[in-house]
Structure formats: C-alpha cells, structure tokens
Amino acid sequence: MAVKAKQTPPRDDSATKMAFSYIRFSSKKQEHGSSLARQLQATRTYCKANGLLLDERLSFQDLGVSAFRGKNRERGLGEFLAACDAGLIPPGSALVVEALDRISRQRPRAVAGLLSQLLDGYGLEVHLTGIKKVLYPDSPTAADEGMDLLLVVMLAVRASEEQETKAERLKAAFALKRKQVSNGEILMETNPGKMPWWITCVVGEKDSKLVVPKEREKVVRQIYKWTADGVTAPVIARRLREQGVDTYRARTKQWTVDRVRDLIRSRAPEGFLEPTVKSKRRGLEYSIPGYYPLVIDTELASKARLAMSGNRKFGRTHEIRGTGERPINFLRKIIRLDGRWCNYQPHPNGKDGVMNGYYTSYDKISGKYMGTISAMLLEPTLLAGLSELKPEDMAPEENKLDPAALEIVRHQSRLAEVKKGLAGILKAIKQAGYRKTLTDEMIILEGEEEELKKKIDSLSIRVRSIAAVGSGKMELKELKSFLDADLRDNAVRKQIADLLKRLVERIDVSCQIPDQVRGRAIRTLVAGSAVLVPDPVPANYWRRVVSIVVHFRRGGRRVILRLPDASMAKLKAPNMLFSGRLNLE
C-alpha cells in the first residue's frame, strides 16, 4: 500500500479537484440526532476551505450500519466501490470522511487492504477531516510510505480495540443481568425498548413494578383470539392498520405480519422470560416463569400457536409437499409493486399442497421484503380489467405524445447545449492556452455528449418498435379467451405471458388507493368514461383493495381499480372493478 499522510495542502483555485463524501454512523438512534447534519456540514466546510468541488449528486451513506464486521461494504460503502469500478468516480478524486473508523472498524489488515484498494486500485485521495490528514496514492520515498502505513495501522488498532472493548462490556453486563434474574430478581427497565411492548414500568417512591395497561392487554388478547379462530397473520396486521391500533413503539410505524407472528410465538404474554434470538444463537437457553405479568393463559396460547402452525412456511406440524409443477410467472420483468420490481415465489398452500404464487418486492439496500401480493388476487383481477379493452385504448390520448418521443426531444435539446459548450471551451483554449479547469470541464461535457447520443439512439429504437407493434387486435381477442381459463395450467400461463410481452411495457401495482384517485375514478364512472367489469375474486376476508396501472407499448395506459366495498355499494355496483383511463399525475 502506497500512502502519504501529511497536512492538507493549501487551497488552489486554479486546479479544482472533485470530491465525494461518505457518511456513516452505527446506531439507528443517531438518525434522530445531529450526527448526519454534523458530518454533512463538516464535509461541506472542509471542501470549501480546501478548494475541493463537492459532488452531492452522488451521495454515499450508511446510516445506522456498523463497520465492525464490514456490513457497510455490502451497502453504502459497497455502492461507492461499485461506482469506482463503473468509472463514475474518476481517478484523482477525493474521498472525504470524518475519520478512518467511519470507513471501517475491522482489524488492521482488513483496513489496510481496503485503503490499498482506494488509493492504489482507484487512485483516490482519502481526506480525514477530523484530524486534517490526507492519504495520497503516491509517496516520494519508502520512509514516507512506511510512516503513513504505521499511522493507518495505529488508527485501525484503536478503532478495532474500542469496538471489542464495547462488545466485552455489553457481554459482561448481560451476563450480570442473567445472574440477577436467575436469583429471582426482576429487573425494572425504564427504557420502553427493553421491555415487551405491552408492558410498562411504573417507578414509585419506594419501589417499582411491571404493569400491563388495559388498552395494551386488549390488543394482545385480540391478536391471540383472532389467531386461534384461524385468522392469518397478514389479515390480522391489515385489520390492526385499518383500525388505527397503536403499535406502542416510536420507531415501528405500522403493524406487520412478522410482528403478529413474533407475538404468537413469544411466551412473554404467559409470563415467561426467555432468551432473545441472538442469545439463542450463542447457545443460551433458559425459561423463567412468572417473570412478567400474566396476559394470556396457556390454553389460548397453545390454541393460537397450533392454528398458526397450519401455515407450512412458519412451522407446520405435519408435512405437506407441493404438488404439481411450478407455475410460470407470466408477468416476468413487467410488474412492479409500489415502485419496486417484483420477484415471483410459489409456495404450497396449507390444505392440499397446490402451488400458489406470490409477487414480492425486495429492497436490496435495506435487505428487507417491502410488500407481497398473491397471484390468486392479482392475476384474475388484471385479466378481468383488460377483458373490455379495445385496440384504441392502448394508444396514447389524443392530446398526449409518446413519452419516448418527448424524451428524445429533451435529450436533443440538451445535446445542442453541450455541443455549444464544447465549442466555447475549444475557442477559449485556443485563445488562452492550456487550463486544467477548462480541460476538466471539456472531459465532463464530452462524457455527457456520448451518454446523450446513446440515450437518443436507444429511445429511437424504442419509438420505432412501438410504431411496429400494430393495433394488437388479434392479441386482445386471444387475451379475452383466457378470462375463465385455468391459471394453474402452465400451457395457458405461457400463452398469456407471450401475449402480454407483445402488448405491455410495464404494470404498476399497489394495495393502496389515495382518496383523490378514488374520487377521480368515481367521477369518471359517473361521466360514463370508464366501464365496470365483474370482479373474479370472491368477496371473502382476503380480497383486498388494489390499483393496477398497465402501460402499453403503443403509449396508452389503463387503470384497473378494486375500490372499497363501501364505495361500490354507494354506486350500486357491488363486486365490480373499475377499468378505464384515469389521470394519476
């Protein structure tokens, strides 16, 4: 590793260097504090004082992510390294961070390897604003490189030792707590996050005690009763959200399926103190009865857990394997759920093992599943909404142009500006001679010019392909024939997939319909500008409100809505779907 650490050089306005910031803190609590704002302001102040041009279009952050095990390399820091590999971060640029431990708190060898990748591999400068040091990718002598390597190792050792010491202290503290509990002592936690959400600690003048407020006890008992009666966790979570039931946690904004299932699995409502998931992974096993106030009796708890175990994915007591072949995903690469592209995951149901499909959106950055919708709910609704479609419905509205054509016009306008700017720079270079700032700007504009040409070429191909699609009359006729077809037949699903691929560019799905969209749909129905089609999904507890926006290759757009039952009852059209054009912008 070749690094050079010295005082930050004085500002040089004649040679402005591009700078990129990286911000990280470990605790989620710091999101609500000043850590982010402080690091951002310190970075801006540093760049301004040292002649660095901070590019805030590319922002790399790991908020609430630990660097002790290198998790940040899978997220924000990993995105920065990927940007370097892709050429978005040019060599010679500056990476500005508050301290070395913001990048990594791993062992010294791992930190040295990461810095070698940044300095030698990507040719970047690393600016440590907290101690006003700069690590350069070149060194004049071996002695300089050796001293700088020692500095890096010392900083890495200190950061890693701090983290290890903190971990040992926490481990010792938890060991002491477990010893106190085993001796019959009940620890009165005043921090709500350290107790089950339905329990509070009342601190008195002489003593403290754990209590269960009546409104929280009512919620816990209701969830157990629903589960024991066979209501599934997704339905319970939705009921709680619709009823506006408090989550009793500041950071947990809404009820989720996992939160319902975790409550049913927990023995804390029965009064037991048991180890957390992390403690179990470390081999800790204990079960202390009578520790918490009793909320649920054993009989109701056992009945609820037995009912929940009917779902094979979450602990089925008897094995039911999937029967039949895996259903083909006929919406592959064209469906998004709440703005995120979907995966297709078939699972055997809990009765006869028949494979049912689910469209699931996944957020790669947070590593969480963000939403799921059943194929049994979505697919028949989509086909029913398209059943009354006419060829002219797939074309853009008369007063609207093809979005791709509009993009071409916009890019062509910008391309003309870029060419004009390049001509001006060349003229200035001829008159004033070589200037680094001019050549840097010229390189940026040349890169933008090349990118704009590629976008225009790609969009032109798209416009030509849309024009060649044709009316789609034959495809629509064939699509209508599948309205009552068996969607478990993969031969049928393959035919539908081929038809949709020729007609549809993208399908946006959401299980929420804003009030203004609902109002527009009702007004459109009253005006006779849309149609109502029979809802193919039975009116049972799992039929959900849904919004489907179909973007056709020819430029048109179709909106399919399952409005709330109350809204359709007012229109005297129960069990019907809305299908028509609707301005959602």
C-alpha positions as CSV (number, residue, x, y, z in Angstrom):
1,M,0.0,0.0,0.0
2,A,1.4,3.3,-1.0
3,V,0.0,6.1,1.1
4,K,1.2,9.6,2.0
5,A,-0.1,11.3,5.1
6,K,0.6,15.0,5.6
7,Q,-1.1,18.2,6.4
8,T,-3.9,19.1,4.0
9,P,-2.4,21.2,1.1
10,P,-3.4,24.9,0.8
11,R,-6.4,25.8,-1.4
12,D,-5.6,26.0,-5.1
13,D,-8.4,27.6,-7.1
14,S,-6.6,27.0,-10.4
15,A,-6.9,23.2,-10.0
16,T,-10.3,22.3,-8.6
17,K,-10.5,18.6,-7.5
18,M,-13.7,16.6,-7.5
19,A,-14.7,15.4,-4.0
20,F,-17.2,12.7,-2.9
21,S,-18.4,12.3,0.7
22,Y,-19.0,9.1,2.7
23,I,-21.0,9.4,6.0
24,R,-21.7,6.6,8.4
25,F,-22.8,6.1,12.0
26,S,-23.6,2.8,13.8
27,S,-26.8,3.4,15.9
28,K,-30.3,3.9,14.5
29,K,-30.8,6.4,17.4
30,Q,-28.3,8.7,15.8
31,E,-30.7,9.2,12.9
32,H,-32.8,11.3,15.2
33,G,-29.8,13.3,16.4
34,S,-27.3,15.6,14.8
35,S,-24.7,13.1,13.5
36,L,-25.9,13.2,9.9
37,A,-26.2,17.0,9.8
38,R,-22.9,17.5,11.6
39,Q,-20.9,15.2,9.2
40,L,-22.6,16.8,6.2
41,Q,-21.8,20.4,7.3
42,A,-18.2,19.4,8.3
43,T,-17.7,17.9,4.8
44,R,-19.0,21.0,3.0
45,T,-16.9,23.4,5.2
46,Y,-13.8,21.3,4.6
47,C,-14.2,21.1,0.9
48,K,-14.9,24.8,0.6
49,A,-11.8,25.7,2.7
50,N,-9.5,23.3,0.8
51,G,-10.6,24.0,-2.8
52,L,-12.5,20.8,-3.4
53,L,-15.6,20.7,-5.5
54,L,-18.0,18.5,-3.6
55,D,-20.3,16.5,-5.9
56,E,-23.5,16.0,-4.0
57,R,-25.3,14.3,-6.9
58,L,-23.6,11.0,-5.8
59,S,-24.2,10.6,-2.1
60,F,-22.9,7.6,-0.2
61,Q,-24.2,7.0,3.3
62,D,-24.6,4.1,5.8
63,L,-27.0,5.4,8.5
64,G,-27.3,3.0,11.4
65,V,-24.9,0.5,9.9
66,S,-21.9,-1.0,11.9
67,A,-18.5,-1.2,10.3
68,F,-17.1,-3.6,12.9
69,R,-17.9,-6.7,10.8
70,G,-17.7,-4.9,7.5
71,K,-21.5,-4.7,6.9
72,N,-21.2,-1.2,5.3
73,R,-19.2,-2.8,2.5
74,E,-22.5,-4.5,1.4
75,R,-24.4,-1.2,1.4
76,G,-23.3,2.5,1.1
77,L,-19.6,1.9,1.0
78,G,-20.1,-1.0,-1.3
79,E,-22.1,1.3,-3.6
80,F,-19.1,3.7,-3.6
81,L,-16.7,0.9,-4.5
82,A,-19.1,-0.2,-7.3
83,A,-19.2,3.4,-8.6
84,C,-15.4,3.5,-8.7
85,D,-15.4,0.2,-10.7
86,A,-18.0,1.7,-13.1
87,G,-15.9,4.7,-13.7
88,L,-18.4,7.2,-12.1
89,I,-15.6,8.2,-9.6
90,P,-12.6,9.4,-11.8
91,P,-9.1,8.7,-10.6
92,G,-7.5,11.6,-8.7
93,S,-10.8,12.4,-7.0
94,A,-11.0,12.9,-3.2
95,L,-13.0,10.7,-0.8
96,V,-13.9,12.9,2.2
97,V,-14.7,11.2,5.5
98,E,-14.7,12.4,9.1
99,A,-12.3,9.7,10.4
100,L,-10.8,6.4,9.3
101,D,-13.2,4.4,11.6
102,R,-16.2,5.7,9.6
103,I,-14.9,3.6,6.7
104,S,-14.0,0.5,8.7
105,R,-13.7,-0.7,12.3
106,Q,-12.3,-4.1,11.3
107,R,-8.9,-5.5,12.1
108,P,-5.8,-3.6,10.8
109,R,-5.1,-6.0,7.9
110,A,-8.7,-5.6,6.6
111,V,-8.5,-1.8,6.9
112,A,-5.1,-1.7,5.2
113,G,-6.5,-3.8,2.3
114,L,-9.5,-1.5,1.9
115,L,-7.3,1.6,1.8
116,S,-4.9,-0.1,-0.7
117,Q,-8.0,-0.6,-2.9
118,L,-9.0,3.0,-2.6
119,L,-5.5,4.5,-3.0
120,D,-3.7,2.1,-5.3
121,G,-6.6,0.4,-7.1
122,Y,-8.7,3.5,-7.8
123,G,-6.1,6.3,-7.5
124,L,-8.1,8.3,-5.0
125,E,-7.1,10.6,-2.2
126,V,-8.6,9.9,1.2
127,H,-9.2,13.1,3.3
128,L,-9.7,12.5,7.1
129,T,-11.3,15.8,8.1
130,G,-11.3,15.0,11.9
131,I,-7.5,15.0,12.1
132,K,-6.9,17.1,9.0
133,K,-4.8,14.4,7.2
134,V,-4.8,13.4,3.6
135,L,-3.7,9.9,2.3
136,Y,-2.3,10.2,-1.2
137,P,-2.0,7.4,-3.8
138,D,1.7,8.2,-4.3
139,S,4.7,8.6,-2.0
140,P,8.1,10.3,-2.7
141,T,10.1,7.9,-0.5
142,A,9.8,4.5,1.1
143,A,10.2,6.2,4.5
144,D,7.2,8.4,3.9
145,E,5.1,5.3,2.9
146,G,6.3,3.4,6.0
147,M,5.4,6.2,8.4
148,D,2.0,6.6,6.8
149,L,1.3,2.9,7.0
150,L,2.1,3.0,10.7
151,L,-0.4,5.8,11.1
152,V,-3.1,3.8,9.3
153,V,-2.4,0.7,11.4
154,M,-2.4,2.7,14.7
155,L,-5.8,4.3,13.8
156,A,-7.2,0.9,12.8
157,V,-6.0,-0.8,16.0
158,R,-7.5,2.0,18.2
159,A,-10.9,1.8,16.4
160,S,-11.0,-2.0,16.5
161,E,-10.0,-2.2,20.2
162,E,-12.7,0.3,21.1
163,Q,-15.3,-1.8,19.4
164,E,-14.0,-5.0,21.0
165,T,-14.0,-3.4,24.4
166,K,-17.5,-2.2,24.0
167,A,-18.6,-5.7,22.9
168,E,-17.0,-7.2,26.0
169,R,-18.6,-4.7,28.3
170,L,-22.0,-5.4,26.9
171,K,-21.5,-9.1,27.2
172,A,-20.5,-8.8,30.8
173,A,-23.4,-6.5,31.5
174,F,-25.9,-9.1,30.1
175,A,-24.2,-11.9,32.0
176,L,-24.7,-9.9,35.2
177,K,-28.4,-9.3,34.3
178,R,-28.9,-13.1,33.7
179,K,-27.3,-13.9,37.0
180,Q,-29.6,-11.4,38.8
181,V,-32.7,-12.9,37.1
182,S,-31.7,-16.5,37.9
183,N,-31.5,-15.4,41.6
184,G,-35.2,-14.4,41.4
185,E,-34.7,-10.6,40.9
186,I,-36.9,-8.8,38.4
187,L,-35.1,-6.0,36.6
188,M,-37.1,-2.9,36.2
189,E,-36.2,-1.4,32.8
190,T,-37.4,2.2,32.4
191,N,-36.4,2.2,28.7
192,P,-39.6,1.1,26.8
193,G,-37.4,-0.5,24.1
194,K,-36.0,-3.0,26.6
195,M,-39.4,-4.4,27.6
196,P,-42.2,-6.2,25.7
197,W,-44.3,-3.5,24.0
198,W,-47.4,-4.3,26.1
199,I,-45.6,-3.9,29.5
200,T,-44.6,-0.7,31.2
201,C,-42.5,0.0,34.3
202,V,-44.2,2.2,36.9
203,V,-41.5,3.8,39.1
204,G,-42.7,4.6,42.6
205,E,-41.1,6.5,45.5
206,K,-40.1,3.3,47.3
207,D,-40.3,0.6,44.7
208,S,-41.2,-0.1,41.0
209,K,-43.4,-2.7,39.3
210,L,-44.2,-4.0,35.9
211,V,-47.8,-3.4,34.7
212,V,-49.9,-4.1,31.6
213,P,-52.1,-1.1,30.7
214,K,-55.7,-2.2,29.9
215,E,-55.6,-0.9,26.3
216,R,-52.4,-2.9,25.5
217,E,-53.7,-6.1,27.2
218,K,-56.8,-5.8,25.0
219,V,-54.7,-5.7,21.8
220,V,-52.6,-8.7,22.8
221,R,-55.7,-10.8,23.7
222,Q,-57.5,-9.8,20.5
223,I,-54.5,-10.9,18.4
224,Y,-54.4,-14.3,20.1
225,K,-58.1,-14.8,19.8
226,W,-58.1,-13.9,16.1
227,T,-55.2,-16.3,15.5
228,A,-56.9,-19.1,17.5
229,D,-60.0,-18.6,15.4
230,G,-58.0,-19.3,12.2
231,V,-57.4,-15.7,11.0
232,T,-54.0,-15.4,9.3
233,A,-51.2,-13.0,10.3
234,P,-51.5,-10.9,7.1
235,V,-55.2,-10.4,7.7
236,I,-54.6,-9.5,11.4
237,A,-51.9,-7.0,10.5
238,R,-54.2,-5.4,8.0
239,R,-57.1,-5.2,10.4
240,L,-54.9,-3.5,13.0
241,R,-53.7,-1.0,10.5
242,E,-57.2,-0.2,9.2
243,Q,-58.5,0.2,12.8
244,G,-55.6,2.6,13.6
245,V,-54.4,0.5,16.5
246,D,-51.2,2.0,18.1
247,T,-48.0,0.0,17.7
248,Y,-46.7,1.3,21.1
249,R,-43.3,1.7,19.6
250,A,-41.9,5.1,18.4
251,R,-39.9,3.6,15.5
252,T,-42.5,1.0,14.5
253,K,-44.9,2.9,12.4
254,Q,-47.3,0.2,11.4
255,W,-48.3,-3.4,12.2
256,T,-46.5,-6.0,10.1
257,V,-47.0,-9.8,9.5
258,D,-43.7,-10.6,11.3
259,R,-44.8,-8.6,14.4
260,V,-48.0,-10.5,14.7
261,R,-46.3,-13.9,14.3
262,D,-43.5,-13.0,16.8
263,L,-46.1,-12.1,19.4
264,I,-47.8,-15.5,18.9
265,R,-44.5,-17.4,19.2
266,S,-43.4,-15.5,22.3
267,R,-44.1,-16.9,25.8
268,A,-43.8,-13.5,27.4
269,P,-47.6,-12.9,27.4
270,E,-47.7,-16.1,29.5
271,G,-45.3,-14.6,32.0
272,F,-42.1,-16.3,30.8
273,L,-38.7,-14.6,30.4
274,E,-36.8,-16.4,27.6
275,P,-33.6,-15.6,25.6
276,T,-33.6,-13.4,22.5
277,V,-32.8,-14.8,19.1
278,K,-29.2,-13.5,19.3
279,S,-28.8,-15.1,22.7
280,K,-30.1,-18.5,21.4
281,R,-27.6,-18.3,18.6
282,R,-24.8,-18.0,21.2
283,G,-26.2,-21.2,22.9
284,L,-28.1,-19.5,25.8
285,E,-31.2,-21.4,26.9
286,Y,-33.4,-20.5,29.9
287,S,-37.1,-20.2,30.6
288,I,-38.2,-18.4,33.8
289,P,-41.9,-18.5,34.6
290,G,-43.7,-15.7,36.5
291,Y,-41.2,-13.0,35.5
292,Y,-43.7,-10.9,33.5
293,P,-47.4,-10.1,34.4
294,L,-49.7,-12.8,33.0
295,V,-51.8,-11.7,30.0
296,I,-52.7,-14.9,28.1
297,D,-53.5,-18.2,29.6
298,T,-51.7,-21.3,28.4
299,E,-54.8,-22.8,26.8
300,L,-55.4,-19.8,24.5
301,A,-51.7,-19.5,23.7
302,S,-51.5,-23.2,22.7
303,K,-54.6,-23.0,20.5
304,A,-53.3,-19.9,18.7
305,R,-49.9,-21.5,18.0
306,L,-51.5,-24.6,16.7
307,A,-53.7,-22.6,14.4
308,M,-50.7,-20.6,13.1
309,S,-48.7,-23.8,12.6
310,G,-51.1,-24.6,9.8
311,N,-49.0,-22.5,7.5
312,R,-46.2,-24.7,6.4
313,K,-43.7,-21.8,5.9
314,F,-44.0,-20.9,9.6
315,G,-43.7,-24.2,11.4
316,R,-46.3,-26.7,10.0
317,T,-46.5,-29.7,12.3
318,H,-47.2,-32.2,9.5
319,E,-45.5,-32.2,6.2
320,I,-47.4,-31.3,3.0
321,R,-45.2,-31.1,-0.1
322,G,-46.0,-29.1,-3.1
323,T,-48.0,-30.9,-5.8
324,G,-47.8,-30.2,-9.5
325,E,-45.2,-28.1,-11.4
326,R,-44.0,-24.7,-10.5
327,P,-46.4,-22.0,-12.0
328,I,-44.9,-19.9,-14.8
329,N,-44.5,-16.2,-13.9
330,F,-46.4,-14.6,-16.8
331,L,-45.7,-11.1,-15.5
332,R,-41.9,-11.6,-15.5
333,K,-39.9,-8.4,-15.9
334,I,-43.0,-6.2,-16.4
335,I,-44.5,-6.0,-12.9
336,R,-43.7,-3.5,-10.1
337,L,-45.2,-3.4,-6.6
338,D,-45.2,0.0,-5.0
339,G,-42.5,1.2,-7.4
340,R,-40.1,-1.8,-6.9
341,W,-39.6,-4.6,-9.4
342,C,-41.0,-8.0,-8.2
343,N,-39.8,-11.5,-7.8
344,Y,-42.2,-14.4,-8.2
345,Q,-42.2,-17.0,-5.4
346,P,-44.6,-20.1,-5.5
347,H,-45.4,-21.9,-2.2
348,P,-47.6,-24.9,-1.5
349,N,-50.8,-23.9,0.3
350,G,-51.7,-25.3,3.7
351,K,-54.5,-27.6,2.6
352,D,-53.6,-29.8,-0.3
353,G,-50.1,-28.6,-1.2
354,V,-51.1,-27.0,-4.5
355,M,-48.5,-24.4,-5.6
356,N,-49.7,-20.8,-5.2
357,G,-47.7,-17.8,-6.5
358,Y,-46.8,-14.6,-4.8
359,Y,-45.3,-11.4,-6.3
360,T,-42.8,-9.9,-3.8
361,S,-40.9,-6.7,-3.9
362,Y,-37.4,-6.6,-2.3
363,D,-35.3,-3.7,-1.3
364,K,-31.6,-4.6,-1.8
365,I,-30.3,-1.7,0.2
366,S,-32.2,-2.4,3.4
367,G,-32.3,-6.2,2.8
368,K,-36.0,-6.4,3.5
369,Y,-39.1,-7.6,1.8
370,M,-41.2,-4.5,1.3
371,G,-44.5,-6.0,0.1
372,T,-46.3,-9.1,-1.2
373,I,-49.5,-9.7,-3.2
374,S,-51.0,-13.1,-4.0
375,A,-51.1,-14.2,-7.7
376,M,-54.6,-15.6,-6.9
377,L,-55.7,-12.0,-6.1
378,L,-53.7,-10.1,-8.8
379,E,-53.8,-12.2,-11.9
380,P,-57.6,-12.7,-12.3
381,T,-58.1,-9.0,-11.5
382,L,-55.7,-8.0,-14.2
383,L,-57.2,-10.2,-16.9
384,A,-60.8,-9.1,-15.9
385,G,-59.8,-5.4,-16.2
386,L,-58.4,-6.0,-19.7
387,S,-61.4,-8.0,-20.9
388,E,-63.2,-4.9,-22.2
389,L,-60.2,-3.4,-23.8
390,K,-60.3,-2.1,-27.4
391,P,-57.3,-1.5,-29.7
392,E,-57.7,2.3,-29.5
393,D,-57.5,2.1,-25.7
394,M,-53.8,1.1,-26.0
395,A,-52.9,4.2,-27.9
396,P,-51.9,7.5,-26.2
397,E,-54.6,10.0,-25.5
398,E,-55.2,12.5,-28.4
399,N,-53.6,15.4,-26.5
400,K,-50.6,13.4,-25.4
401,L,-47.4,12.5,-27.3
402,D,-45.4,9.3,-26.9
403,P,-43.3,9.7,-23.8
404,A,-40.2,8.2,-25.6
405,A,-40.5,10.9,-28.3
406,L,-40.7,13.6,-25.7
407,E,-37.6,12.2,-24.1
408,I,-35.8,12.3,-27.4
409,V,-36.7,16.0,-27.9
410,R,-35.4,16.8,-24.4
411,H,-32.2,15.0,-24.9
412,Q,-31.6,16.6,-28.3
413,S,-32.1,20.0,-26.8
414,R,-29.5,19.2,-24.1
415,L,-27.2,17.7,-26.7
416,A,-27.3,21.0,-28.6
417,E,-26.3,22.9,-25.4
418,V,-23.4,20.5,-24.7
419,K,-22.1,20.9,-28.2
420,K,-22.3,24.7,-27.9
421,G,-20.4,24.5,-24.6
422,L,-17.7,22.3,-26.1
423,A,-17.2,24.7,-28.9
424,G,-16.9,27.6,-26.4
425,I,-14.2,25.7,-24.4
426,L,-12.2,24.9,-27.5
427,K,-12.3,28.5,-28.5
428,A,-11.1,29.6,-25.0
429,I,-8.3,27.0,-25.1
430,K,-7.1,28.4,-28.4
431,Q,-7.1,31.9,-27.1
432,A,-5.8,31.4,-23.6
433,G,-3.8,28.2,-23.9
434,Y,-3.9,25.1,-21.7
435,R,-6.0,25.4,-18.5
436,K,-6.7,22.4,-16.3
437,T,-10.2,23.7,-15.3
438,L,-11.1,24.0,-19.0
439,T,-9.9,20.6,-19.9
440,D,-11.6,19.0,-16.9
441,E,-14.9,20.7,-17.9
442,M,-14.4,19.6,-21.5
443,I,-13.9,15.9,-20.4
444,I,-17.1,16.1,-18.4
445,L,-19.1,17.6,-21.3
446,E,-17.6,15.0,-23.8
447,G,-18.7,12.2,-21.5
448,E,-22.2,13.8,-21.2
449,E,-22.3,14.2,-25.0
450,E,-21.5,10.5,-25.5
451,E,-24.2,9.4,-23.0
452,L,-26.8,11.6,-24.6
453,K,-26.1,10.1,-28.0
454,K,-26.6,6.6,-26.6
455,K,-29.9,7.6,-24.9
456,I,-31.2,9.1,-28.1
457,D,-30.3,6.0,-30.1
458,S,-31.9,3.7,-27.6
459,L,-35.1,5.8,-27.5
460,S,-35.3,6.0,-31.2
461,I,-35.2,2.2,-31.4
462,R,-38.0,2.1,-28.9
463,V,-40.1,4.6,-30.8
464,R,-39.7,2.6,-34.0
465,S,-40.5,-0.7,-32.2
466,I,-43.7,0.9,-30.7
467,A,-44.8,2.0,-34.1
468,A,-44.3,-1.5,-35.4
469,V,-46.4,-3.1,-32.7
470,G,-49.6,-2.8,-34.7
471,S,-53.1,-2.5,-33.4
472,G,-53.0,-5.5,-31.1
473,K,-56.5,-6.5,-32.2
474,M,-55.7,-10.2,-32.5
475,E,-53.8,-10.3,-29.2
476,L,-56.7,-8.7,-27.3
477,K,-59.1,-11.2,-28.8
478,E,-56.9,-14.0,-27.7
479,L,-56.4,-12.5,-24.3
480,K,-60.1,-12.3,-23.6
481,S,-60.4,-16.0,-24.2
482,F,-58.3,-16.7,-21.1
483,L,-60.6,-14.8,-18.7
484,D,-62.2,-18.1,-17.5
485,A,-59.2,-20.3,-18.2
486,D,-57.4,-22.4,-15.5
487,L,-54.5,-20.2,-14.4
488,R,-52.8,-23.3,-12.8
489,D,-52.2,-24.7,-16.3
490,N,-48.7,-23.7,-17.4
491,A,-49.6,-24.0,-21.1
492,V,-52.2,-21.3,-20.5
493,R,-49.8,-19.2,-18.5
494,K,-47.2,-19.4,-21.2
495,Q,-49.6,-18.2,-23.8
496,I,-50.7,-15.3,-21.6
497,A,-47.0,-14.4,-21.0
498,D,-46.4,-14.2,-24.8
499,L,-49.4,-12.0,-25.3
500,L,-48.6,-9.6,-22.5
501,K,-45.0,-9.4,-23.7
502,R,-46.2,-8.1,-27.1
503,L,-48.7,-5.7,-25.6
504,V,-47.4,-4.4,-22.3
505,E,-44.3,-2.4,-21.3
506,R,-44.9,-2.3,-17.6
507,I,-47.5,-2.9,-14.9
508,D,-47.5,-0.9,-11.6
509,V,-49.4,-2.4,-8.7
510,S,-50.3,-1.0,-5.3
511,C,-52.5,-2.2,-2.5
512,Q,-53.4,1.4,-1.6
513,I,-55.6,3.8,-3.4
514,P,-55.3,7.5,-2.4
515,D,-58.5,9.4,-1.7
516,Q,-58.0,11.7,-4.7
517,V,-57.6,8.7,-7.1
518,R,-60.7,7.1,-5.7
519,G,-62.6,10.4,-6.2
520,R,-61.4,10.7,-9.8
521,A,-62.4,7.1,-10.5
522,I,-66.0,7.7,-9.2
523,R,-66.3,10.9,-11.2
524,T,-65.1,9.1,-14.3
525,L,-67.7,6.4,-13.8
526,V,-70.5,8.9,-13.3
527,A,-69.4,10.7,-16.5
528,G,-69.6,7.4,-18.4
529,S,-65.9,7.5,-19.4
530,A,-65.0,4.1,-17.9
531,V,-66.5,0.7,-17.6
532,L,-67.3,-1.7,-14.7
533,V,-66.4,-5.4,-15.1
534,P,-67.4,-8.3,-12.8
535,D,-64.8,-8.9,-10.1
536,P,-63.5,-12.5,-10.5
537,V,-62.2,-12.6,-6.9
538,P,-64.7,-13.9,-4.3
539,A,-65.9,-11.5,-1.7
540,N,-64.1,-13.0,1.3
541,Y,-61.7,-11.8,4.0
542,W,-58.6,-11.8,1.8
543,R,-59.9,-9.8,-1.1
544,R,-58.1,-6.5,-1.0
545,V,-58.2,-3.0,-2.4
546,V,-55.8,-2.9,-5.4
547,S,-54.7,-0.5,-8.0
548,I,-53.2,-1.8,-11.3
549,V,-51.8,0.6,-13.9
550,V,-51.0,-1.0,-17.3
551,H,-48.5,0.8,-19.5
552,F,-48.9,-0.4,-23.1
553,R,-46.1,-0.5,-25.7
554,R,-48.2,1.8,-28.0
555,G,-48.1,4.5,-25.4
556,G,-51.6,4.2,-23.8
557,R,-52.4,3.5,-20.2
558,R,-55.2,1.5,-18.5
559,V,-56.1,1.8,-14.8
560,I,-57.8,-1.1,-13.1
561,L,-59.1,-0.4,-9.5
562,R,-60.8,-2.6,-6.9
563,L,-62.4,0.2,-4.8
564,P,-63.6,-0.4,-1.2
565,D,-66.8,-2.3,-0.9
566,A,-68.5,0.8,0.7
567,S,-67.6,3.0,-2.3
568,M,-69.0,0.4,-4.8
569,A,-72.1,-0.1,-2.7
570,K,-72.9,3.7,-2.9
571,L,-72.6,3.4,-6.7
572,K,-75.0,0.3,-6.6
573,A,-72.3,-1.8,-8.2
574,P,-71.1,-4.3,-5.7
575,N,-68.4,-6.9,-6.7
576,M,-67.4,-4.8,-9.7
577,L,-64.0,-3.5,-10.9
578,F,-63.2,-0.1,-12.4
579,S,-61.4,-0.2,-15.8
580,G,-60.6,2.9,-17.8
581,R,-58.3,5.8,-18.5
582,L,-57.5,7.9,-15.4
583,N,-55.1,10.8,-15.0
584,L,-52.9,9.8,-12.0
585,E,-50.4,12.7,-12.4
